[in-house]
Amino acid sequence: MNSEEFVDGIKLSVRDATVTGGLRTLAKPAGRRPHQNLVEMSNWFNGLTEQDKAMVGRVIKYTADLTTFSFLAVLDGAAVIEESPDKGDLELYYVKGNERVRLNRPNNPLHDIFNAT
């Protein structure tokens, strides 16, 4: 696996799954007794026109894109999560058998790969 394949996998397994799962849950909350907050959101969502539901889907995708980009920027070190002046570095590796590949390389940041597509 390389950095591009990792970002593609994150898009599919995280971003896209969040969008489709979120919309599916809004339309019909799962479980015997969904949380009251979710039931209220579902009732509101189901009362919308199809055009407004599509707009909610666009907002959810936009939010999922921002969240994914921000998380990748943290992994790259472009956004910091430490308050101290002496900050550490995060290094993300894909390891399979004898293969060990650094995915968040400084010369090819994950958040830039994400933004490029």
mmCIF file of the C-alpha atoms, coordinates in Angstrom:
data_MODEL
# 
_entry.id   MODEL 
# 
loop_
_atom_site.group_PDB 
_atom_site.id 
_atom_site.type_symbol 
_atom_site.label_atom_id 
_atom_site.label_alt_id 
_atom_site.label_comp_id 
_atom_site.label_asym_id 
_atom_site.label_entity_id 
_atom_site.label_seq_id 
_atom_site.pdbx_PDB_ins_code 
_atom_site.Cartn_x 
_atom_site.Cartn_y 
_atom_site.Cartn_z 
_atom_site.occupancy 
_atom_site.B_iso_or_equiv 
_atom_site.pdbx_formal_charge 
_atom_site.auth_seq_id 
_atom_site.auth_comp_id 
_atom_site.auth_asym_id 
_atom_site.auth_atom_id 
_atom_site.pdbx_PDB_model_num 
ATOM 1   C CA . MET A 1 1   ? 0.000   0.000  0.000  1.00 0.00 ? 1   MET A CA 1 
ATOM 2   C CA . ASN A 1 2   ? 1.184   3.500  -0.774 1.00 0.00 ? 2   ASN A CA 1 
ATOM 3   C CA . SER A 1 3   ? -0.026  6.943  0.325  1.00 0.00 ? 3   SER A CA 1 
ATOM 4   C CA . GLU A 1 4   ? -2.452  7.323  -2.567 1.00 0.00 ? 4   GLU A CA 1 
ATOM 5   C CA . GLU A 1 5   ? -4.017  3.911  -1.940 1.00 0.00 ? 5   GLU A CA 1 
ATOM 6   C CA . PHE A 1 6   ? -4.338  4.759  1.757  1.00 0.00 ? 6   PHE A CA 1 
ATOM 7   C CA . VAL A 1 7   ? -6.145  8.020  0.999  1.00 0.00 ? 7   VAL A CA 1 
ATOM 8   C CA . ASP A 1 8   ? -8.429  6.205  -1.483 1.00 0.00 ? 8   ASP A CA 1 
ATOM 9   C CA . GLY A 1 9   ? -9.248  3.656  1.223  1.00 0.00 ? 9   GLY A CA 1 
ATOM 10  C CA . ILE A 1 10  ? -9.982  6.401  3.757  1.00 0.00 ? 10  ILE A CA 1 
ATOM 11  C CA . LYS A 1 11  ? -12.298 8.094  1.262  1.00 0.00 ? 11  LYS A CA 1 
ATOM 12  C CA . LEU A 1 12  ? -14.239 4.891  0.724  1.00 0.00 ? 12  LEU A CA 1 
ATOM 13  C CA . SER A 1 13  ? -14.257 3.433  4.247  1.00 0.00 ? 13  SER A CA 1 
ATOM 14  C CA . VAL A 1 14  ? -14.557 6.661  6.226  1.00 0.00 ? 14  VAL A CA 1 
ATOM 15  C CA . ARG A 1 15  ? -15.793 9.620  4.216  1.00 0.00 ? 15  ARG A CA 1 
ATOM 16  C CA . ASP A 1 16  ? -18.191 7.874  1.837  1.00 0.00 ? 16  ASP A CA 1 
ATOM 17  C CA . ALA A 1 17  ? -19.443 5.476  4.532  1.00 0.00 ? 17  ALA A CA 1 
ATOM 18  C CA . THR A 1 18  ? -20.137 8.450  6.817  1.00 0.00 ? 18  THR A CA 1 
ATOM 19  C CA . VAL A 1 19  ? -22.183 10.206 4.153  1.00 0.00 ? 19  VAL A CA 1 
ATOM 20  C CA . THR A 1 20  ? -24.244 7.212  3.041  1.00 0.00 ? 20  THR A CA 1 
ATOM 21  C CA . GLY A 1 21  ? -24.621 5.854  6.567  1.00 0.00 ? 21  GLY A CA 1 
ATOM 22  C CA . GLY A 1 22  ? -25.599 9.248  7.936  1.00 0.00 ? 22  GLY A CA 1 
ATOM 23  C CA . LEU A 1 23  ? -28.267 9.765  5.296  1.00 0.00 ? 23  LEU A CA 1 
ATOM 24  C CA . ARG A 1 24  ? -29.575 6.225  5.721  1.00 0.00 ? 24  ARG A CA 1 
ATOM 25  C CA . THR A 1 25  ? -29.785 6.686  9.495  1.00 0.00 ? 25  THR A CA 1 
ATOM 26  C CA . LEU A 1 26  ? -31.527 10.037 9.143  1.00 0.00 ? 26  LEU A CA 1 
ATOM 27  C CA . ALA A 1 27  ? -34.111 8.470  6.866  1.00 0.00 ? 27  ALA A CA 1 
ATOM 28  C CA . LYS A 1 28  ? -34.687 5.452  9.110  1.00 0.00 ? 28  LYS A CA 1 
ATOM 29  C CA . PRO A 1 29  ? -32.915 5.175  12.492 1.00 0.00 ? 29  PRO A CA 1 
ATOM 30  C CA . ALA A 1 30  ? -31.846 1.624  13.302 1.00 0.00 ? 30  ALA A CA 1 
ATOM 31  C CA . GLY A 1 31  ? -32.641 -0.260 16.453 1.00 0.00 ? 31  GLY A CA 1 
ATOM 32  C CA . ARG A 1 32  ? -35.696 -0.882 18.593 1.00 0.00 ? 32  ARG A CA 1 
ATOM 33  C CA . ARG A 1 33  ? -35.330 2.312  20.577 1.00 0.00 ? 33  ARG A CA 1 
ATOM 34  C CA . PRO A 1 34  ? -33.152 4.846  18.763 1.00 0.00 ? 34  PRO A CA 1 
ATOM 35  C CA . HIS A 1 35  ? -31.932 7.802  20.784 1.00 0.00 ? 35  HIS A CA 1 
ATOM 36  C CA . GLN A 1 36  ? -34.537 10.564 21.064 1.00 0.00 ? 36  GLN A CA 1 
ATOM 37  C CA . ASN A 1 37  ? -32.199 13.077 19.435 1.00 0.00 ? 37  ASN A CA 1 
ATOM 38  C CA . LEU A 1 38  ? -31.860 10.833 16.388 1.00 0.00 ? 38  LEU A CA 1 
ATOM 39  C CA . VAL A 1 39  ? -35.631 10.314 16.208 1.00 0.00 ? 39  VAL A CA 1 
ATOM 40  C CA . GLU A 1 40  ? -36.155 14.094 16.235 1.00 0.00 ? 40  GLU A CA 1 
ATOM 41  C CA . MET A 1 41  ? -33.589 14.602 13.474 1.00 0.00 ? 41  MET A CA 1 
ATOM 42  C CA . SER A 1 42  ? -35.166 11.786 11.458 1.00 0.00 ? 42  SER A CA 1 
ATOM 43  C CA . ASN A 1 43  ? -38.639 13.261 11.775 1.00 0.00 ? 43  ASN A CA 1 
ATOM 44  C CA . TRP A 1 44  ? -37.304 16.636 10.628 1.00 0.00 ? 44  TRP A CA 1 
ATOM 45  C CA . PHE A 1 45  ? -35.322 15.100 7.745  1.00 0.00 ? 45  PHE A CA 1 
ATOM 46  C CA . ASN A 1 46  ? -38.235 12.975 6.519  1.00 0.00 ? 46  ASN A CA 1 
ATOM 47  C CA . GLY A 1 47  ? -40.436 16.089 6.426  1.00 0.00 ? 47  GLY A CA 1 
ATOM 48  C CA . LEU A 1 48  ? -38.110 17.813 3.949  1.00 0.00 ? 48  LEU A CA 1 
ATOM 49  C CA . THR A 1 49  ? -38.649 18.040 0.217  1.00 0.00 ? 49  THR A CA 1 
ATOM 50  C CA . GLU A 1 50  ? -36.449 15.846 -1.973 1.00 0.00 ? 50  GLU A CA 1 
ATOM 51  C CA . GLN A 1 51  ? -34.487 18.941 -2.997 1.00 0.00 ? 51  GLN A CA 1 
ATOM 52  C CA . ASP A 1 52  ? -33.852 19.838 0.650  1.00 0.00 ? 52  ASP A CA 1 
ATOM 53  C CA . LYS A 1 53  ? -32.851 16.252 1.450  1.00 0.00 ? 53  LYS A CA 1 
ATOM 54  C CA . ALA A 1 54  ? -30.324 16.434 -1.386 1.00 0.00 ? 54  ALA A CA 1 
ATOM 55  C CA . MET A 1 55  ? -28.974 19.671 0.104  1.00 0.00 ? 55  MET A CA 1 
ATOM 56  C CA . VAL A 1 56  ? -28.593 17.976 3.502  1.00 0.00 ? 56  VAL A CA 1 
ATOM 57  C CA . GLY A 1 57  ? -26.628 15.247 1.725  1.00 0.00 ? 57  GLY A CA 1 
ATOM 58  C CA . ARG A 1 58  ? -24.344 17.881 0.216  1.00 0.00 ? 58  ARG A CA 1 
ATOM 59  C CA . VAL A 1 59  ? -23.816 19.457 3.655  1.00 0.00 ? 59  VAL A CA 1 
ATOM 60  C CA . ILE A 1 60  ? -22.998 16.073 5.174  1.00 0.00 ? 60  ILE A CA 1 
ATOM 61  C CA . LYS A 1 61  ? -20.493 15.330 2.378  1.00 0.00 ? 61  LYS A CA 1 
ATOM 62  C CA . TYR A 1 62  ? -18.896 18.764 2.791  1.00 0.00 ? 62  TYR A CA 1 
ATOM 63  C CA . THR A 1 63  ? -18.561 18.198 6.530  1.00 0.00 ? 63  THR A CA 1 
ATOM 64  C CA . ALA A 1 64  ? -17.150 14.699 6.010  1.00 0.00 ? 64  ALA A CA 1 
ATOM 65  C CA . ASP A 1 65  ? -14.620 16.126 3.518  1.00 0.00 ? 65  ASP A CA 1 
ATOM 66  C CA . LEU A 1 66  ? -13.520 18.810 5.999  1.00 0.00 ? 66  LEU A CA 1 
ATOM 67  C CA . THR A 1 67  ? -13.216 16.297 8.804  1.00 0.00 ? 67  THR A CA 1 
ATOM 68  C CA . THR A 1 68  ? -11.216 13.851 6.693  1.00 0.00 ? 68  THR A CA 1 
ATOM 69  C CA . PHE A 1 69  ? -8.935  16.602 5.399  1.00 0.00 ? 69  PHE A CA 1 
ATOM 70  C CA . SER A 1 70  ? -8.364  17.954 8.927  1.00 0.00 ? 70  SER A CA 1 
ATOM 71  C CA . PHE A 1 71  ? -7.538  14.511 10.310 1.00 0.00 ? 71  PHE A CA 1 
ATOM 72  C CA . LEU A 1 72  ? -5.077  13.833 7.489  1.00 0.00 ? 72  LEU A CA 1 
ATOM 73  C CA . ALA A 1 73  ? -3.492  17.261 8.110  1.00 0.00 ? 73  ALA A CA 1 
ATOM 74  C CA . VAL A 1 74  ? -2.963  16.228 11.752 1.00 0.00 ? 74  VAL A CA 1 
ATOM 75  C CA . LEU A 1 75  ? -1.347  12.966 10.638 1.00 0.00 ? 75  LEU A CA 1 
ATOM 76  C CA . ASP A 1 76  ? 0.904   14.971 8.315  1.00 0.00 ? 76  ASP A CA 1 
ATOM 77  C CA . GLY A 1 77  ? 1.888   17.433 11.052 1.00 0.00 ? 77  GLY A CA 1 
ATOM 78  C CA . ALA A 1 78  ? 0.364   20.360 9.151  1.00 0.00 ? 78  ALA A CA 1 
ATOM 79  C CA . ALA A 1 79  ? -2.143  20.844 11.989 1.00 0.00 ? 79  ALA A CA 1 
ATOM 80  C CA . VAL A 1 80  ? -0.883  20.428 15.530 1.00 0.00 ? 80  VAL A CA 1 
ATOM 81  C CA . ILE A 1 81  ? -2.555  18.662 18.432 1.00 0.00 ? 81  ILE A CA 1 
ATOM 82  C CA . GLU A 1 82  ? 0.048   19.522 21.079 1.00 0.00 ? 82  GLU A CA 1 
ATOM 83  C CA . GLU A 1 83  ? 0.104   22.768 23.018 1.00 0.00 ? 83  GLU A CA 1 
ATOM 84  C CA . SER A 1 84  ? 3.744   22.579 24.114 1.00 0.00 ? 84  SER A CA 1 
ATOM 85  C CA . PRO A 1 85  ? 6.515   24.343 22.162 1.00 0.00 ? 85  PRO A CA 1 
ATOM 86  C CA . ASP A 1 86  ? 8.422   21.040 21.828 1.00 0.00 ? 86  ASP A CA 1 
ATOM 87  C CA . LYS A 1 87  ? 6.135   19.156 19.453 1.00 0.00 ? 87  LYS A CA 1 
ATOM 88  C CA . GLY A 1 88  ? 6.597   15.584 18.312 1.00 0.00 ? 88  GLY A CA 1 
ATOM 89  C CA . ASP A 1 89  ? 6.005   14.072 14.897 1.00 0.00 ? 89  ASP A CA 1 
ATOM 90  C CA . LEU A 1 90  ? 3.437   11.478 13.898 1.00 0.00 ? 90  LEU A CA 1 
ATOM 91  C CA . GLU A 1 91  ? 4.614   8.724  11.599 1.00 0.00 ? 91  GLU A CA 1 
ATOM 92  C CA . LEU A 1 92  ? 2.066   6.420  9.978  1.00 0.00 ? 92  LEU A CA 1 
ATOM 93  C CA . TYR A 1 93  ? 3.332   3.135  8.569  1.00 0.00 ? 93  TYR A CA 1 
ATOM 94  C CA . TYR A 1 94  ? 1.672   0.392  6.586  1.00 0.00 ? 94  TYR A CA 1 
ATOM 95  C CA . VAL A 1 95  ? 3.233   -2.920 7.601  1.00 0.00 ? 95  VAL A CA 1 
ATOM 96  C CA . LYS A 1 96  ? 2.584   -6.201 5.830  1.00 0.00 ? 96  LYS A CA 1 
ATOM 97  C CA . GLY A 1 97  ? 5.027   -9.051 6.166  1.00 0.00 ? 97  GLY A CA 1 
ATOM 98  C CA . ASN A 1 98  ? 8.477   -7.621 5.488  1.00 0.00 ? 98  ASN A CA 1 
ATOM 99  C CA . GLU A 1 99  ? 7.028   -4.540 3.795  1.00 0.00 ? 99  GLU A CA 1 
ATOM 100 C CA . ARG A 1 100 ? 7.062   -1.296 5.818  1.00 0.00 ? 100 ARG A CA 1 
ATOM 101 C CA . VAL A 1 101 ? 5.949   1.884  4.045  1.00 0.00 ? 101 VAL A CA 1 
ATOM 102 C CA . ARG A 1 102 ? 5.634   5.313  5.607  1.00 0.00 ? 102 ARG A CA 1 
ATOM 103 C CA . LEU A 1 103 ? 2.340   6.753  4.418  1.00 0.00 ? 103 LEU A CA 1 
ATOM 104 C CA . ASN A 1 104 ? 2.500   10.319 5.758  1.00 0.00 ? 104 ASN A CA 1 
ATOM 105 C CA . ARG A 1 105 ? 5.725   11.415 4.132  1.00 0.00 ? 105 ARG A CA 1 
ATOM 106 C CA . PRO A 1 106 ? 6.661   15.119 4.390  1.00 0.00 ? 106 PRO A CA 1 
ATOM 107 C CA . ASN A 1 107 ? 7.295   15.329 0.624  1.00 0.00 ? 107 ASN A CA 1 
ATOM 108 C CA . ASN A 1 108 ? 3.868   13.838 -0.240 1.00 0.00 ? 108 ASN A CA 1 
ATOM 109 C CA . PRO A 1 109 ? 1.373   14.865 2.473  1.00 0.00 ? 109 PRO A CA 1 
ATOM 110 C CA . LEU A 1 110 ? -1.824  12.861 2.810  1.00 0.00 ? 110 LEU A CA 1 
ATOM 111 C CA . HIS A 1 111 ? -3.986  15.970 3.044  1.00 0.00 ? 111 HIS A CA 1 
ATOM 112 C CA . ASP A 1 112 ? -2.586  17.191 -0.296 1.00 0.00 ? 112 ASP A CA 1 
ATOM 113 C CA . ILE A 1 113 ? -3.345  13.820 -1.901 1.00 0.00 ? 113 ILE A CA 1 
ATOM 114 C CA . PHE A 1 114 ? -6.881  14.020 -0.521 1.00 0.00 ? 114 PHE A CA 1 
ATOM 115 C CA . ASN A 1 115 ? -7.342  17.572 -1.799 1.00 0.00 ? 115 ASN A CA 1 
ATOM 116 C CA . ALA A 1 116 ? -6.057  16.669 -5.270 1.00 0.00 ? 116 ALA A CA 1 
ATOM 117 C CA . THR A 1 117 ? -8.960  14.330 -5.971 1.00 0.00 ? 117 THR A CA 1 
# 
